[in-house]
Amino acid sequence: MARMPLIRLDARGWQHREDFWAALLPALGAPDWHGPNLDALYDGLVAGENRVRPPLTVEIAIDTPLPEPLIDYLARVTGVFADAARDTGLSIELRYV
């Protein structure tokens, strides 16, 4: 049985949502035209537009406090992953370690 892809992101130094996107999109193998926004993230996960396709897990390692606006934004990202998992029936997980 093939192993489910695990993408690990290091959040050290992240201050803004752009830092998150700069780490996530290349790790997913998102196409060049993929926008750094939640709608495009959902579409990419559900339609399998990225090189790394579901089922998959993304781990974000957080060892220092993040700015509150970024924490709030990542909560929305978590919701997108949950929606994509629900709508596809596949394991699409985002977790924080």
Secondary structure, DSSP 8 states (H G I E B T S, - for coil): -----EEEEE-TT--SHHHHHHHHHHHHT--TT--SSHHHHHHHHHHT-SSS-SSEEEEEE--S---HHHHHHHHHHHHHHHHHHHHH-S-EEEEE-
